[in-house]
Amino acid sequence: MKTDTMNKHTGERIRSWSIGIVVLIILVWAFSGLEFTGIKDTAGQVSRAILRGLFHPDWGYVYLPEGEDLLRGLLETAAIAVLGTFISAVLCIPFAFWAASTRGKARWATGSGKFVLSLIRTFPEVVMAIVFIKAVGPGSYAGALALGVHSIGMLGKLYSESIENLDYGPREALVACGANKLQVLWFAVIPQVLPYFFSFALYRFEINIRSAAILGVIGAGGIGTPLLFALDARSWSRVGIILLGVIVMVTIIDIISGYIRKRLI
């Protein structure tokens, strides 16, 4: 008994040391692949200018009656996220039922659905945005399409998992009463999955708000476009007010979305 305990502890130590050595090797390999060319002589001066601008934001840019300002940029960003989330939340439903592993469903059908959703998730929002910019031109429309198509992969996966965790009791009761497939879907499946669908869509909306703020940097509309112009012009005070506006918007949306999701589930 004592020997078995000692052997067990020895095996655990060997596994721990092995994992530690593997992690160390990976870290050494990662750092060795980075090329460090040194710090520029003007790094300190530029850093001080950036910090000075960030802590002294341009409050006059919050609202400009004659042109683009912070509020219009944030509203456009929110609109891109709303439209992109709506597109994905609707289009991913058939993909979710396709990828869900349910009783009596062939494995090849489920596997092919999961493969398609994984394939969609492979391409980042930025790549999608570049593709749609080439297809429909720069602007908010390209950003909304990019978020909508990319979000199908994640929402479809989450929706399919909620379908797989269904309680089959109501479904079997309706089938026993002679209900057809459409009635089973409407009265047994949809009422169970709908709260989860709304909750996952809100969660994805939180992510899309952050992504929409970045897509403008490559010309897909939103607050990212004036942020890029401010960075190019080294207008650090304007960069500061834009970042502050994004932080406030994201925080407010996270609080509201979290409260709604708690009430749904």
N, C-alpha and C positions, 0 to 999 in steps of 0.2 A: 504493500500500500504506500509506504513511504517512498519507495523507488519510483512508483508510478507518478506520485506528486512531483518528485524532483525532475523526472523526465518531461512532465507537462510544463513545468516552469522553464526548463531548458529550451523546450520547443518554442515557447512564447517569446523568450529572449532572442532566440535565433531569428524568428519572424520579425520582431521589432527592429533588430539590427539590420536585417536584410532590407526592410522597407526604408529605414533611414539612409542606408548606403545608396539605394536606388534613387531616392529623392535628391541626395547630395550630388550624385552623378548628373542628374537631369539639370539641376541648378547650375553646376559648373559648365555643362554643355551650353545652356542658354546664355549665360554671361559671356562665355568665350565667343559666341556668335555675334555679339554686339561690337560695333566699331566705335570706339571713343576717340574723338579727334581733339578733345580739350575744350575748355571754356573760353568764349570770346572775351576780349578785353572790355567790350562795351556791355557785357552781361549785367553788371551791377547797375549801371546807369539806366539801361532799358527796364530792368526789374523794378527799380524805384519809380520810374515813370508809370509803369503799369499799375503798381500798387497805389500810387497817388491818384491815378484816374479812377480806379475801382472804388476807392474810399471817398471820392468826391464826384459822385455820378452827376450827369447832366440832367437835372430835373426839368429843364425846359423842353426836353425831347419827349416827355411823357405825352403831351398833347400839343399838336401843331395844327391850327385851323386850316392852313393853306396847303398842307401836303401830308406825306407819310410820317407817322410817328409811332411811338411805342404801343399805344393802345390799339391802333389799327393792325399793327404787326402781330400782336398777341391774339387778337380776334381772328385774324386770318389763319394763324397757326391752329387755334382751337377748331376752326371750321374744317381745316384739312384733316385733323384727327377725328372729328365727328363723322365726316363723310367716309373716310377710310375705314373706320370701325364699323359703320353701318354696312358698307359694301361687303366686308369680310364676314360679318355676323350673319348675313343672309346667304351669301354664296357658299359658305363652308358647311351649311346644314346637310346637303346631299353628300358631301364628302365625308361628313361625320358618320352618317348611317352606312355609307359604303365601307368605312374603315372599322366600324364597331364589330367586335366579336360577340355575336349573339347565338342563341340556340338554333340549331338547324342550318346554320350558314356555312358555306364552304370555306375552307381555310385559304384557298387561292384568292377568293374575293376579298376577304379581310386583309390578306397580305398585300394585295395590289393596292388597296385603298390606303393602307399605312405607308406604302412606298411612295405613292403620289404626294401625300401630305409631307413626308420627309423631304421629298425632292423640292417642294415649294419652299420649305423652311431653309433649304440650303443657301438660297440667294438672299443676301442682306438687303435692307431697305434702300441703301445707297445705290446698289447695283440696279435694283428695280427702278429707282427714280431716274437713273441715267438712261435706261432703256426707254422709259415712257417719255422722258424729255426729248429723245430722238424721234419718238413716234408722234407725240401730240404737241410738242413744243414746250419751252420752259414756262413755269408758272404753277399756280396752286393745283390746277387740274392734274398735272403729272404727279405731284406729291400725293394727292388723295388716292390716285390709282395705284401708286407704288405701295402705300400703306395698306390699301385694301387687298391687293393680291398677296403681299407678303404675310399679312395677318391670317389669311386662310389656313396656312400651315399650322400655326399654333392653336388657333381657335378650333379648327377641325379635330386636332388631336385631343384637346380638352373636352370638346363636345362628345367625341366618340367614347371617351372614358366614362363620362356621365351616363351615356346610353348603356354601356356595358354593366354599370352598377344598378340597373333598374330593379325594382321589386316586381317579380313576375306574378305576384298574387293577383292584383287587379286585372292583369292581362289574361291570366288563365280563367278567372271568374267570368270575364266578358265572352271569351271563347266558348266556355261551357254554356252560356246563355244564348249562343247562336250568333254573336256579333261577327261582322265581316272584318277584313283587315283594316279598312279605313276607319271604322268605328273603334277598333282596338287602338289604333294609332292616335285618334283624336281624344278618346276618353281615358286611356290607360298610360300611354307613353308620353304624350305632350305635357299633361299636367305635372308629371314627375320631373321631366328634364328642363322645363321652361325656366324655373328659378335659377338653375345652374347655368343655363345658357345666358341669361341676363347678367348673372354675377361674373362669368368669364368674359363677357363682352365689355363690362365696365372695367375689369382688370386690364384687358387689352387696350382699352381707351387710355388708361393711365400711361401705359408704355408708348402708345402712339403720340401722345402729347409731347413727350421727350423727343421721340424720333422726328416729329414734324418740325421741331425747333432746329434740328440739325440739317434737314433736307434742303432748307433754303440756301445753305452754303453752296450747294451745287446747282442752284437755279430752280428748285422745286417749290418756290413760294414760302410764305411764312416769315417769321421774325429772323430766320437765319440769313436772309439776304441783306437787310440793313446791318446785321452783326458782321457779316463779311466785309461790307463797305467800311464800317467803323474800324475794323482790324487793319484793313489795307491802308486807311488814312492815319493810322496810329492815334485815333481819337479815343483814348482810354477812358475818358469820362463818359462818353457815349456807350462804350463797351460795358462799363460798369452799370449804367442804368438799364441796359438791355438784359444783362445777366440777372440783375435784381428783379426785373419784371418777370423773367422766365421762372425764377425761383418762387416768387409769390404765386404765380399762376399754377405751377405744378403742385405746390403745397396745398392750395385751396382745393384743387380738383382731387388730390389724393384724400383729403379729409372728407369731402362730400361723397366721393365714390366709395370709400371705406364704410361710411355710415350706411349708405344704401345697400351695399353688399351684405352687411351684417343683418339688415332687415329682411333681405331676400331669402337667406339660407339660415 
